[in-house]
Amino acid sequence: MIEGEDRISGLPDDVVFHIFSFLSTTEAASTSALAKRWRFVFANAHNLDFDISLDPKNEILPREGASRCMVLGNQKNPFDNVVDRALKTRRGAKLNRFSLKTKQYGDPSLKHCVSRWILGALDCAVSDLNLIMNCDSELDFLLPSNMFNSKTLATLRIKNEDQFVSIGVEDFDLPMLKTLSLVRVLFRKEEIGFENLIAGCKLLEELELEQIWSCLWKYFSVASTSLKRFTFFSEQDHSVPTSVSFDTPYLIYLDYTEIHALKYPKVNLDSLVEARINLRLTTREERNIISQGYVGDNYDFGDCTALIVGIRNVVKLYLCASTLEVISFSCKDIPTFVNLTHLTIDSLSRWKSTWDSLRLLLTHCTSLDTIVFKGLSHRCVDACLCKSLEGHELSFLTNSPATVVKVLFDDKMMMYIEHVKLFLKTMPNLEHLDLYFNPSLEDEDLSEVSKELEMVTKASTECQVRLMSNVDF
């Protein structure tokens, strides 16, 4: 080889494109400075990832990790030439992933560019389309209808970080789509939009919906025989959904955060393995409970029995304290969780209803191995665990098959020492009691906790108590 000879430039285009496929768009675009031939070679990579940030003056914001392709555009809009030329250079060649992150800051012209770039990616038979936008309320962005009739898309992720982007089509045909994530998306055709979307995704396996705006959620229904993972998150707390249904017989993972519904007419979750359930009361309901101790004799909480019965086959279950509260007010029957081995309770509240529901739930967990408490409250109520020392029924602990209890503490451990003692005194199958403390806890406090626990007569002589920093949790 002659010293200084450029052997790479002499390689065939197919070989060069293959080499570029191992580089990020940022790295590939930086090669444009090497030679004229390399100016848009990066456009032939299998994956194109553009991160576009504009300030209020429509000028480029320099920031760490930003693509070198910024400098290739014109001064008026630096990205018009870059993205458009990159897509045109491909001449419809198959594109694996197209990722686009934008910020508008009130610039209406960028909205039209984004639509054009999306359509350009679809013309390249893209299989993975990832959009992260920041559309303000004055510039409602209607997503191109062609996105929802693509024969090649296998993954579609749409996220708006500020207001909402809109879907305006009625008919959906995404025969190859397996993963769909929608964050802050508005369905303009509220009555039929979402149900038609799911019906048009025959192979859909993973669905994520977060902060979706539609009146449809009052009668929300998910029906799919292909769906395996479903995540739903909503922060709205002013209205109670009328009806929620899950007809997903092969779903194995459910993460559901929402105000409790009045009814759950159809719950088909027979294959469910792991569930994270965060049912909530409305702000009005919580306010009345705090001020009056109850909502009122004439208040209708609805009935969540069908949902709780529907998740009875889970192996791992994560419940927030608010879910236990909802169960206490609107669940008529607790099923037996014959497969449940791992139960996590997050932030137990001071309300009597929470502790009552926990007692009842634990008596129906016949195969339970591990219980995790992420926070304990100790404002004593009649059903509080420490009150059990005064003669309350303890069968929910004495009959528990659990061998491991883990407790994560945020405050001083001594506030909850009676709870911890109760686990040691009553659970005959317990092998490990793991207590995770705040690193700021003083050594003398840890020493005091250890001494208190050493004095307890354990129901299980095999039980080991372990104190660990919560950074290891």
N, C-alpha and C positions, 0 to 999 in steps of 0.2 A: 504493500500500500504506500502511495506517495504521500509524504508529510503534507498536511493541510488539505488533502483531497476530501471532498464532500461525498461520501459514499451513499448517505441516506437519500439525498436528492435524486440520485440515480436509480433508486428503487422504483418498481412499478407502482401505479396508483393504488392498486388493491392492497399491496403490502403496506404502503404508507398509511392508508385508511385503517388497516388492522392495528398498526402500532398506535394510532391516535385513539383507538377505542379503549385503550388502557389509561388514558389521561382524562382529567376533569376538563370541563369546557374552559375554565380559567387557564389551565396549563396549556391546553391545545391552542387557544387563541393567542397566547403569548408567542407562539412560533411564527406568527404573521410578520414579525420584525426580521426574520432570518432571510427571507427571499420573496420575490414577487409571486413565485409559484405557491408559496405557503400562505398567501394572504387569507384565503378562505378554505384552506384544506380542513381546518377544524370542523367545518360545517358537515363534513362527511362522517363524523364520528357517530356511533350508534346512539349516543345519549347527548342531548343538548340541554344545558342548564343555564338559564339567564336570570341574574339578580339585578333588577333595575330599580334604582332609587333616585328620585328627582327632588330637588328642593323647591320652595315656592317660586323661584325665579327660573325654573326649568333647567337648572344647571346640574352637572354631575356632582354627586357627593362622594368624595374620596373616602373609602373606608376599607378596613382590613378584609381581605378575602374577595374584594370586588373583582370582577372579571376584567382582564386586560383588553377585552374586546370593546370596552367603552371608547377607547381612543380611535376606533376605526370608523365611527359614524360622522355625520355632518354636524356642524355647530348648532343649528337650529334645534334639531332633535337627534342626539347622538346615537339613538338606538334604532331609528328607522332603517338606516342602511345596514346595520349589523345583523339584526334579526331577519329582516326581509331577504337580504342577500344570502344569509346562511340557509334559509329555507328554499330559496330559488336555486341555489347551487346544487342542492340535492336532486333536483328534477324528479321529485316524487319517489326517490329511493326510500326504502323502508327505514323508519325511525323507531327505535326501541322506546326511548323516554324523552319527553319534552317537558321541561320544568321551567316555570316562569313566575318570578316574584316581582310585584310592582307596587309602587306607591303613587297615588294620583296628586294629592295636594291641590285639588281643584282644577286640574288640567283636563278639559274635555277631549282634547285631541288624542291623548294616550288611550282613552277608552276605545276609540276606533282602531288604533294600532293593535291593541290586545286582541280584539275580535279577529282582525286580519291574521295575526300570528297563530291564533288557535286554529283557524281554518287552514292555514298553511301546514300546520303540524298534522291535521287530519288528512290532508292531501298526501302526506307522506306515510299514510297507514300507520300512524303512531299507535303503540299498544299501551303505553303508560303516560297519562297526561296529568300533570300536577300543577295546579294554579293556586297561588297565594296572592291575594289582592287587598287593596285598601281603598275601597270606594266610599266616598262620603254620601250623605243622604240626598244631596242636591243633584248628584250624578248617578242615579239608579242605573246599574249596569245590567242589561239583559244579555244573558249568555246566548251565544249562537245556537240556533236550533239543531244544526248539523251535529253538534256534540252528542246529542241524545238519539242519534240514528246511525251510529258508527258501527261498522262490521268488524273493526279491528281492535277497538279499545278493550283491554283486559283489566286495567286499573284506572280509575278516575277519582282524583282528589280535588275538591274545590273548597277553598277557605277564604273568607273575607274577614279581615282583622278589625274592621270598624263597624260599618252598618251592615247592609245586606246586598248580595247579588241575586238576580232573579232568574227563575226558570219559567218560560212562558208557553212552552209547548204542551200539547195534550197527549200526543202519541209518542211512545218511546220504543225503540228497537235496538237493544244492545246485546246481541246474541253471544258475544264473547266475554262480556264483563263479569269479573269474579270479585273485584274489590271496589267498593264505592264509599267515599267519605265526603260528607257535605257539612260544612261549618258556616253558620250564618248565611243561609240560603233561603230565599223566599219563593214559594210556589204561587204564581199568579193565578193559575187555575186551581183554586183551593179544593174544590169538590172532588176533582178526579186526578189531579197531578201526581200526588205521591203514590196512590194505589196503582195507577197506570205505569209509573216508573218501575215499581217492583215487579209488576206483571211482565214488563218488557225485558227483564234481566233473568233469563231462564237458568243461567249458570252461576248466579250471584252466590258467593260464599261468605263474604265479609262486608258488613254494613255498619257505618258510623254516621250518626245524625247528632249534631250538636247545635243548639240554638236555632232550630228551624222555625221559621215564622209562617204559620198557616192556621186558619180557624179549623182546619181539618183535625187538629190534635184533640178536639173535643170528642171525636169519634175515631180514634187512632187504631189502625189495624195493620199488622204485618203478616203477610201470608206468603210463604215460600218453602218449597220442598228441597231447595239446594242450600239454603242459608245455614252456615255453621257458627258464625260469630256475629253478635249484634251489640252495638253500644249506642245508647240513647241518653242524651244529657240536655236538660232544660232547666233554666234558672227562674222561669216565670213562677210567681206564687200568688197571683191574684184570682185565679179561677181554677175550679176543679174539673178535670176531664170527665165527660159523661160516661164514656165507654172506651176501654182499651182491650185489644185482643192480640194474642200471639198464636198463629197457626204455623208453627215452625218445627215440625217433628224431628228434624235432624240437627237442630241447634245444639252446640256443645258448650258455648260460652255466652253469657248474658251479663251486660253491665248496664243497669237501668236506673236513672236518676230523674225523678219527676214527682209532681204533686200526686197524691193518691187519687185514683179514679173512683167514681161511684159504683162501677161494676166492671167485671172482667168476664164477659159472656163466653169467650172461647180461649182456653189456654192449653196449647198442645206443645209441651216442652219435655217430652218423654226421654229424649236423648241427652238432656242437659247434664254437664259434668261440673261446671264451675259457674257460680252466679254471684254478682255484686249488686245488691239491691239497696237503693236509697230512696225509699218512699218518704214524702214529706207532707206535713200539714201546711195549710196556707198560713200566712202571717196573721190573719184574723183569727183563725182557730187557735194558734199558739197564744195569741194575746189573751183570748178568753180563758184558756186553760190556766195561764199564769195568774190572771186576776181573780178568777172564780173557782179554779180547781176543776172545772169541767166546761164543756162548750154549751150545754143546755139540753134539756130533755127532748126538745123538738128538733134538734139539729141532726141532720142525716149525714153520717160519715160514709155511707155506702157500704159495700161488702167486698173485702179483698181476699176472702177465703179461697176463691178459685185460683188466684195467683199463687198464694202460699202452697196450696195443694199441688199446683202445677210444677213447682220447683222441688218436689219431694225426692227426686232421684239424684240430686246433686251430690258430688263428692266433696267439693269445697264451697263454702258459703261465707260471704262477707256481708254483714248487716250493719248499717248505721243505727245510732240510737233512735233517730227519727222513725226508722222502719219499725222498731219495736213499739214505739208510741202508736203508730198507725195500726199495727196488729192488735194492740190492746183495745182500740176503739172500733175496729171494723172487721176483725177476723173471728168467725164463729167457731172454727175448729182448726186445731193444729194437727197436721198429718204426722205420721211416723217417718223420720228421715233415716231409712234403713241403710243407705250408702254413705251418709255423711261422716267423714273422718276428720275434717278440718273446719273449725268454726271461728270466725273473727268477728268480734263486736267492737265497733268504733265509737268511742266517746260516750260511754253510758251517762245518761242524764240523771238529774236529781228526782225526776218525776216517779211517783209510785208505779205508774202504768208501765214504765220501761222495765223495772225490776220484776214486776208480775209477769210480763211477757217472756223475760229471760228464764225465769223459773219454769214456766210452762214449756218453753222451747227445749230446754235441756232435758226434760223428762221424756221427750220424744226423739232423742238422738241416741239410738241404741248401739251405734258402731263408732261413736265419737272417740278419736284418739288425741287430738290437739285442740285446745281452746286458747284463743289469743284475745286479750283485752287491751285495746289501744286507748288507754285512758279510763280512769274511774272517777266517779263523782261521789263525794261523801257529805252530802247535805241530807241527813238521815230522814227517811220516810218509813212508813210501816213495813214496806216490803224490802227495804235495803238489806244487803247481805249481813251487815253487822248486827241487825236486829234479830237475825236467825239465832244468835247466841242466847236470846232470851226465850227460847222454846218454840220457835216457829218450825214448820215442817222442813226437814233437811234432805228428803229423799232425792231431790234433784241433784244433790252433790254426793250423797252416800251411795247412790246407785249408779253414779256416772262411771262409764268405762274409760274415761279419758286418762291417759298416762302422762300427758304434758300440758302444763298451763304456763302461758307466757303473759306477762303484764308489762306494758310500756307506761312509765310514769313521766309526766311533764312537771309535776310539782313535788313538794316534799313527800317522801315515801311514808313518813310516819303518820300522815293523814289517813293512809289507807291500810295501816298495819293490821287492823282487825279483819279486813277482807282477806288479806294474805294468810293470816293465821287460820281463818275458817277453811281455806282450801287444804291446808296441811292437816287440820284436825278431822276433816270429814271425808276426804277422797281416798278410798282404800287402794285404788289402782295407780295412784300418782307416782311417777318415777322421776320427773324433773319439774321443778318450779323455777322458772327463769324470770328474774326481775331486772328490767332494764331501767336504769336511773339516768337522770340528767347529769352530764359531766360536771356541772357547776356545784353538785352536791358536795358538801363538806365531808371530809374523812370521818369526823366524829359522828356525823349523822349516819353514815354507812355502818359505823361500828355499833351504834345504838340499834339499828335495824337488825344487824346480825345477832346481837345478844338477845333481842326480843324473840327472834325466830328459833334460836337454839333452845329456848325454854319450852317450846311447844311440844306436846305429845302428839306425834304424827300418827295418822291413820295407816300410813304405809311406811314401814321401816326402811324400804328401799328408796324412798324419795330423797333426791339431792336438791338443795337450794343453791342456785347460782345467781350471783349479782354481777351484772354486766352493764357497760355504758350503752346508752341508747343509740350511739353512733354505729353500733354493731347490729342493730335491730334489722 
